[in-house]
């Protein structure tokens, strides 16, 4: 008698898109943290967003060293949204992770995020992250979304971050990626539009990333721009009229 067939246990494949602007001193950390994952990504697409430091040279060197790393150097600064869209447009895997260039994935991140997809049951998987301030030790794992109603979660703020989530490429294509008119709050707006388009979210109880504060300018610290963009996100029809 022939043996019973083994159950199908293969995980979906994924690409990682890393936008980079003036992060020559840390972008290699982000790339190496992804390359060390099991399962490894099909491709790591690093998009230099018109950096004025040595980021482009560092990224090209990484691509020359690793076959799965692709370097894309934009001629001018277009913002994180368009940089992510450029990388997503080159992606071919069914899942995409958008890791910020100053953050790193922890060991086991890819496995935990892909296992969370439930073989197609969800389109966006959200893990936990640990905050690292300067050279201090990582803080306790945290996640802004409690795993319950994603609409209420998004109405309360930008509770999902690119560095600790993975997204179905079909959803990215469906909503047209990130809105380039947002130079911050772009991830909050992206996940809000994804939820409005019917994306199914799930939160896993696994810390997958270090969210690092490193030297260099951060537009997120511009409170005036952040406040205006937050109001724009909250004006999205998916979030208006919700009593929180």
C-alpha positions in Angstrom: 0.0 0.0 0.0 1.3 3.4 -0.9 2.0 5.7 2.1 -0.5 8.5 2.7 0.5 11.8 1.1 2.1 14.2 3.5 0.1 17.4 4.3 0.9 20.5 2.3 2.8 22.7 4.7 4.7 25.1 2.5 4.6 28.8 3.4 3.8 31.6 1.0 6.8 33.4 -0.4 7.5 37.1 0.3 9.6 40.1 -0.7 10.8 42.9 1.5 10.8 46.5 0.4 13.1 48.9 2.3 12.9 52.6 1.6 16.0 54.5 2.6 16.8 58.2 3.0 20.1 59.2 4.6 20.5 56.0 6.5 23.9 54.8 5.3 24.9 54.0 8.9 22.0 51.6 9.6 20.5 50.3 6.3 22.9 47.3 6.2 21.5 46.3 9.6 18.0 46.2 8.2 19.0 44.2 5.2 21.1 41.7 7.1 18.2 41.1 9.6 16.0 40.1 6.7 18.6 38.0 4.9 19.0 36.0 8.1 15.4 34.9 8.2 14.1 31.4 7.8 12.4 31.3 5.4 14.4 33.8 3.5 12.7 36.4 1.2 12.7 35.9 -2.5 14.0 39.5 -2.9 15.0 42.4 -0.8 14.3 45.6 -2.8 16.1 48.5 -1.2 15.1 51.9 -2.6 17.4 54.8 -2.0 15.2 57.9 -2.0 17.6 60.5 -3.3 19.9 60.4 -0.2 22.6 63.0 0.2 24.9 60.7 2.3 26.5 57.4 1.3 23.3 55.3 1.3 23.3 54.7 -2.4 26.9 53.3 -2.2 26.0 51.1 0.7 22.9 49.7 -1.0 24.8 49.0 -4.2 27.5 47.2 -2.2 24.8 45.1 -0.5 23.3 44.2 -3.9 26.7 43.2 -5.2 27.3 40.9 -2.3 23.9 39.3 -2.1 22.0 37.9 -5.1 18.6 38.4 -3.6 19.2 42.1 -2.8 18.2 44.6 -5.5 19.3 48.2 -5.3 17.1 51.0 -6.7 18.6 54.5 -6.6 16.1 57.3 -7.3 17.5 60.5 -8.8 15.8 62.7 -6.3 13.9 62.6 -3.0 10.3 61.6 -3.6 9.2 60.6 0.0 8.7 57.3 1.7 5.3 56.6 0.1 6.6 56.8 -3.5 9.8 54.9 -2.5 7.7 52.1 -1.1 5.5 52.1 -4.2 8.6 51.9 -6.4 9.8 48.8 -4.5 6.3 47.2 -4.5 6.1 47.7 -8.3 9.2 45.5 -8.6 7.9 42.8 -6.2 6.7 39.5 -7.6 6.0 37.5 -4.4 2.4 37.2 -3.1 3.4 38.9 0.2 5.3 42.1 0.8 6.9 43.4 4.0 7.8 47.1 4.2 10.7 47.4 6.6 12.0 50.9 7.5 15.7 51.3 6.9 16.4 52.2 10.6 14.5 49.2 12.0 15.4 45.5 12.1 13.6 42.2 12.1 14.1 39.9 15.0 15.0 36.2 14.5 11.8 34.2 13.6 10.0 37.3 12.3 9.3 36.0 8.8 8.1 32.6 10.1 5.8 34.2 12.6 4.3 36.7 10.1 3.8 34.1 7.4 2.3 31.6 9.8 -0.2 34.3 10.7 -1.6 34.6 7.2 -3.5 31.4 7.9 -2.9 30.2 4.3 -5.0 33.0 2.9 -7.4 33.6 5.8 -5.9 37.1 6.3 -4.4 39.8 4.1 -2.5 41.8 6.7 -0.7 40.3 9.6 0.5 42.5 12.5 3.1 41.6 15.1 4.6 43.3 18.1 7.7 45.5 18.2 10.1 46.6 20.8 11.1 50.3 21.0 14.8 51.1 21.1 15.8 54.7 22.1 19.4 55.4 21.0 21.7 52.9 22.5 19.4 51.8 25.3 18.1 48.3 25.7 14.9 47.4 23.9 11.6 48.1 25.7 8.8 45.7 26.4 7.0 44.3 23.3 4.1 46.5 22.2 1.4 46.8 19.6 -1.0 49.7 19.2 -3.8 47.5 18.0 -5.4 45.2 20.5 -6.4 42.7 17.9 -10.2 43.4 18.1 -12.0 45.8 15.7 -9.4 47.2 13.3 -11.7 50.1 12.4 -11.8 51.3 15.9 -8.1 50.7 16.2 -7.3 52.8 13.2 -9.7 55.5 14.3 -7.6 55.9 17.5 -4.4 56.5 15.6 -1.6 54.9 13.5 -1.6 51.6 15.4 -0.1 49.4 12.7 3.5 50.0 11.4 5.2 48.7 8.2 8.2 47.2 10.1 6.1 44.8 12.2 3.5 43.7 9.6 3.2 41.9 6.3 0.7 42.6 3.5 -0.8 40.7 0.7 0.5 42.1 -2.6 -3.1 41.8 -3.9 -4.2 44.4 -1.4 -1.3 46.7 -2.2 -2.3 46.5 -5.9 -6.0 46.9 -5.1 -5.6 50.2 -3.3 -2.7 51.5 -5.4 0.0 51.4 -2.7 0.9 54.4 -0.5 -0.5 57.9 -1.2 2.6 60.0 -2.2 0.8 63.2 -1.0 1.4 61.9 2.6 5.0 62.4 3.7 4.1 61.2 7.2 1.1 59.3 8.5 1.4 57.5 5.1 1.3 54.1 6.8 -1.7 55.0 8.9 -3.5 56.2 5.7 -2.4 53.0 3.8 -3.8 50.6 6.4 -7.0 52.6 6.7 -7.5 52.4 2.9 -6.7 48.7 3.0 -9.3 48.1 5.8 -11.8 50.1 3.8 -11.1 47.9 0.8 -12.0 44.8 2.8 -8.5 43.6 3.9 -8.7 41.1 6.8 -6.3 42.0 9.6 -5.0 39.7 12.3 -2.6 40.3 15.2 -0.1 37.8 16.3 1.4 37.7 19.8 5.0 37.6 18.6 7.6 40.4 18.7 9.0 40.7 15.2 10.9 44.0 15.0 13.0 46.5 16.8 11.7 50.0 16.2 14.8 52.1 16.5 15.4 55.8 17.1 18.7 56.6 15.3 20.5 59.8 14.4 19.2 61.7 11.4 16.2 63.8 10.5 12.8 62.3 10.9 9.8 64.0 9.3 7.6 62.2 11.9 8.9 64.7 14.4 7.4 67.7 12.5 4.3 68.1 14.7 2.6 70.6 12.4 2.7 68.4 9.4 1.8 65.3 11.5 -1.3 67.1 12.8 -2.5 68.1 9.4 -2.0 64.6 8.0 -3.7 63.0 11.0 -6.8 65.1 10.3 -6.7 64.0 6.6 -6.6 60.3 7.7 -9.4 60.7 10.2 -11.5 62.4 7.5 -11.5 59.1 5.5 -15.1 57.8 5.1 -14.1 54.5 6.7 -13.3 56.3 9.9 -15.8 59.1 10.0 -18.9 58.7 12.1 -17.4 56.0 14.3 -18.0 56.6 18.0 -14.9 55.6 19.9 
